[in-house]
Amino acid sequence: MPNFQFKGRRYDTGQVIEGVRSAQSSQSLAAALRTEKVMPISISEKKTAGKSRSGSVPATELAIFTKQFSVMLEAGLPLVQAMAILADQQENAFFASSLDEIRGDVEAGSTLAESMRKHPKVFDTLYVNMIEAGEAGGILDVILQRLSVFVEQLVKLKRSLVSASVYPGIVITVAVGIIVCIMVFVIPTFAEMFANMGATLPLPTRMVMGLSDIMAAYIIYVIIALALLVTAVQRYYMTDSGRLMIDGIILKIPIFGAVIKKIIIARFSQTLGTLLSSGIAILDAMDITARTAGNKVVENVLLEARRMVQEGKTLAEPIKKAGIFPPMVVQMISVGEQTGELDQMLQKMADFYEEEADTAIADFLTLIEPVMIVFLGGIIGGIVISMYLPIFSLIGNLAGG
């Protein structure tokens, strides 16, 4: 549908409003505005240069939208009018365009879930299924409240994951860059000085200078090789077997793997608990949770668990058999199934593991910092000492002479 730039005045307050909406024609948009108690002043078609047809929506923006949407519906605002207001408020052109199209589809008679399903880059399967459950049960405002909390918690977990991986990565990258600069640019200066002195060099000094010569001669090839290696790993990770192997390695990394596992458990518990409490059938909820797990190993475990649940077994049995989840998780799932309060148990487990993940990340960053300082300091210190050994030796010879 084409987009139209409009200007109107509210009948009740006299407030002048402007915005962009999609509609079949300017006449249909004028009629829609009148139903919202807005008198159209001007309506003109907006060309495609206005709003982007492709892009992405950050999770933080989606969380804010969901919260605002739930508040508007809870206050009694009509769904179409709420969508129109939220679309006009969006600074993200792609998001605004998508909301405009969804509002138009809803006006044309589609359900909100059906309309959102046409925009998978904005609303994933989990989001759409929960909206569908909310519409079917007549509790869309309640479902949106749960969704807003859920998305906010996912954003928090994602930030935790970034905190656990970005800081060490930055420190190591900077340190490696410093070491390469020393080896390629600084060491050759010492080598030239030692050659002019004609001194006999100790073994550590000769080893460092030899390594420096190799790096200076082949540094371009090393950079190209590393770039090709990173590209190859990325392409391999895009395959199912590659994701399975690399994700399995990540979970087994000392300390870091334990942190990642806590984040994954918190995400699994939050996702499955939210879906079940929203009225989604357990098999559908398991399928969605598996595909949003963020780790191929865990995804396979959850899909296998779904298959066994479909065969009539409890969820706790395959979870325990997999050996990935801690005993406490298995016990809480088992208790939840026995008492019929699995969704509440999962929510409690999600809260617990979110706190555990925060604590584990803080401990990890506290531990990794001195380890990296000692390790990198030892390397740089060793290079510096090896360069000064001949100078100390020469000073000793001069003093003895």
N, C-alpha and C positions, 0 to 999 in steps of 0.2 A: 504493500500500500504506500502511496505517496505521503510525504511529510508536509505539514502546513504550519507556517508561522502565524500565530494568532495573537490578538489583543482584545481584551474584554473587560467589562466592569461588573462586579457583583451587585445583584439587585439589593441585597440586605445591607451591606456595609459601604457600597460605593467604591470599594477598592479596585484599582486597575491591575489586572494580571496579564502577563505575557508568557508565551512559551511556544514549544514545538510539539505537535502531535501527528500521529499517522491516522489517516481516515480514508474512506473510499472516495470522498469528494468534499469540497468546501461546504456544501449544503449539509452533508451528514455530520461534519464537525460542528457546524453552527447549531444543529439540532441537539447534539450531545452537550454542547456548552449550555444551552438553555435548560436542559434537564438538571444541570448542576447549578442553576440559578445564576448564570453568567450571561450578560448581554454581549453578543459579539460586536466588536467595533471594527476590526479589520481581520481578514483571513487571506493569506497568500501562500501559494505553493512554494516549498523550500526545496531547492535543488539538492542533488546528491552530494555536493561539496560540503554540506553542513556536517552531517554525523557519519561517523565511520561505520562500515559494515563488518569490520573485522577487528579483533583485539582480544583483550582479556580483562577479567575483573578480579582485583586483589581480594583475598579473603577478608581483609579488614573492611573494605567497602561493602561486601556482601553481608557481613555481620551488622553493620550500621543500617543497611537497607532493611534487613529482616527485623531488627528491633523497631525501627520506625513504622514499618508495615504492620507489625503486631499491635503497636500502640494505637495506630489509626483505626484498625478494625475493632479493637476493644472499645474505642471511644464511639463507635457506631457509624463511622464514615463508610459510605458505599465503597465496595472493592474497586470499581472502575475509577472512581474519583481519587481514591488513595493512590492507585497506580499512576494516574496522570500527574498528581502532585509530586510523587517521588521521582518520576521520569524527568520532570522539569527541574528538579533540584540537583540532578546528577551532573557532576563536572566531567565524568568519564563518558565520552561521546558514544562509545560502543555499548556501554551499559544503558545509557539513556535510550538509544535506538532500540535495544532489545526490549526494554520495558514498554516503550511505545507500541511495539509490535504485539507484545503480550496483551496489553490493554485492548488493542484493536481486535485481537482474536477473541478475547473474553466478551467484548461488546457484540461480536458476531455470533455468539452462542457457545463457544468452546468453554470447557472448564479451565480453571487456572492451571491445574496440573498438565493438561493436554497442551496448553499454550506454552508453558515453561519447558516442556519436553522438546520443543522445537529449537531450544537454545542451550545445547549441552555444554557450550563453552562458558556459560554463566551459571546454570543450575545443573548440578550433577544428578545421577540416578537417585542417590540417597535423599537429596533435597526434594526432588519431584515426587518420590514415593511418599514422603512424609506429608507433603502438601495434598496429595491425593487422598491419604488417610484422613487428613483434617477435613477435607471437603465432604468425604463420605460420611463422617461422623458428626458433621456440623460443629466442629470445634477448631476451625481454621485458626482463630486468634490464639488459642491455647497451643496449637502445634507450632505456630510461628514464634511464640515465646520460647518454647523448647528449642526450636531451631536456632534462635538468636544466641541462646546460652551455649548450645552445642558448637556453633561456628566460632564463637569467641574462645571457647576452650580449645578448639582445634588450632586457632591462631596462636594461642599461648603455648601449646605443645610444639608447634612448628618453630616458634621463637626459641624454645628450649633446645630443640635439635640444632638450630643454627648456632646458638651460644656454645654448644658442646663441640661443634666442628670447625666453626670459622676462626675462632681465636687461635687455637693451635696451628691451624693451616696458615694463617697470616704470619705468625711468629716464625714458623719453620721456613716459609717462602722468603721472608726478609733475611733470615740468617743464612740460608743457602746463597742468596744473592750477594751478601757481604763476603762470604767465603770465596765465591767465584771471583769477585772483584779483587780480593787479596791475592789469589793464586795467579790470576791473569795479568794484573797490572802492577802489583806491589812487589811480589817475589822476584820478577825479572830484574828489577832495579837492584835488589840485594845481590842477585846472581852476578850482575855486571860488576858490582863493587868488589865482590869476593874474587872474581877472575882477575881484576887489576891488582889485588893484594897478593895473589899467588899463594894464598894460604891453603893448607890441607883441611878439607871440610869434614866434619863429623858425619856419621851415617844418617842420623835423622835429617840433617840439613840437605844432604844429597838426595834423600828420598822425597822431601818436600819440593826441592827444585826440579827433580825429574817429573813429579806429578804436575808441577806448574807448567813445564815445557809441553807435556802431553795435552793439558787443558788449553793452553794458548794455541796449540796447533790444530786441535780438533774441536774447539768450543762450538763452532757453527754446526758441525755435524752432530754434536751431542744435543744441541737445542732442537735440531730438526728431528733427531731420533726420539727425543722426549715428546715432541709435539705429535709425531706419528703414533707413539705408544698411547698417549692420552686419547687420541682420536679412535684408535683401535679398541681400547677398553670401553669407550663410550658406545661405539657401534656394537660391541659384543654384549654390553649391558642391555641394549635394546631388544635382544633376543631372549626367549624364555629361559633357555639353558644358562645364558650369561647372567641374567638377573638372579636365577636360583643359586648359582655358584657364588657370585659376589655378595649377595645379601646374606648367604650363609657364612661367608668369611667375616662380614661386618659383625654379625652376632657373636662370633668367637674371639674378636679382638679383646685382649685383656682390658678391664676397666671400662673402656669406651663401649664395648659390646654390651656390658651390663646396663649402662646408661640408656643405650638405644632400645634395649629390651623393655625397660621400664616405660619408656615413652610409647612403645608399640602396645604394651598391655593397657596403658591408660587410654590410648586411642581406641583399641578394640572394645574395651569395657564401655567407654562413653558412647561409641557408635551403636553397638548392639543394644545397650540399655535404652538409649533414646528411641531407637526404632521400635523395640518391643513395647515400651511405655506409650508409644503413639498409635499402637494398634496394628502394626505391621506383622504379618504371619512370620513365624520363626524361620521357616525355610527361606523366604524372601529376605528377611533381615540378615540371616547368615550369609547369603549370597552377596548382598550389598556390602556387608562388613568385611568379607574376605577380599573383595575387589578394591576396597579403600584402605586396606591394612598398611600399605606402604612398604611391605617387605614380601618378596616372593615366597620365601620359606613359610612365613606365617600364613600367607594367602593359601598355599597348598594345604596346610594343616586345617584351616577353617573350612575349605571346600570339602576336604575329606570328612571333617566333622559333620558338615551339612548332609553329606551322603549317608552317613551312619544314622543321623537323626531321622532322615527320611525313611530309613529301614526300621525305625522303631526304637533305637537305642537312645540313651540319654546323652546330653551334650558333654557332661563331665567325663564320660568314658573315653571318647577319642581325644579330648583335650589332654587327659592324663597320659594316654598312650603315646602322644607325640613327644613328650618330654621337654618341650620348650617352655611351657608355662610353669611357674613355681607352684608348689603344693597348695599354698594358700589360695591361689586363684581357682584351682580345681575344687578345693573344699567349699569355697563360697558359691561357685556355680552349682555344685551338688546340693548344697543346702537350699539355694534359691529354687532349684527344680523340685525338691521335695516339699517345700512350703508353698509353691506357686507364686513366689515373689522374686523370680529371676531378674526382672527388670530393675527392681530396687536394689538387689544385691550387686548387680553390675554397676549401677550408679555409685553405690558406696565404694566399690572396688576402684572405680575410675577416680573418685576424689582422693582415695588413699594413694594410688599410684601416681597421680599428678604431683602430690606433695613429695612422694618418694623420688620422682624424676627431678624435681627442683633441687632437692637435697643432694641427689647423686651428681647432678651437673655442677653444683657449687663445690662439692668435694673433688670432683674430677678436675675442675679448673684450678682449685687450690693445690692439688697434687701435681698436675702437669706442668705448672709454671716453674717450680724449682727444678724439676727433672729436666726440662728443656734448657734452663739456664746452665745447669751443671754440664749437661751433654754438649751443648754448643760452646759453652765457655771452655770446656776441655779441648775441643777441636781447635778453636781459635787460639787459645793459650798455647797449645802444642805447636801450632805453626809459628807463633811469635817466638817461642823459646828456641825452636830449631834454627831460626834465623839469627838469633843473638848468640848462639853457642860459639860460632867461629870468632865473633868479636870478643867474647869473654876469653877464649883461648889465646887470641892474639894479644890481648891486654896482659894476660898472665905471662906470656913469653917475653913481652917487652919489660915487664917488671922484674922477671928473673934475670934478663940480660943486663 
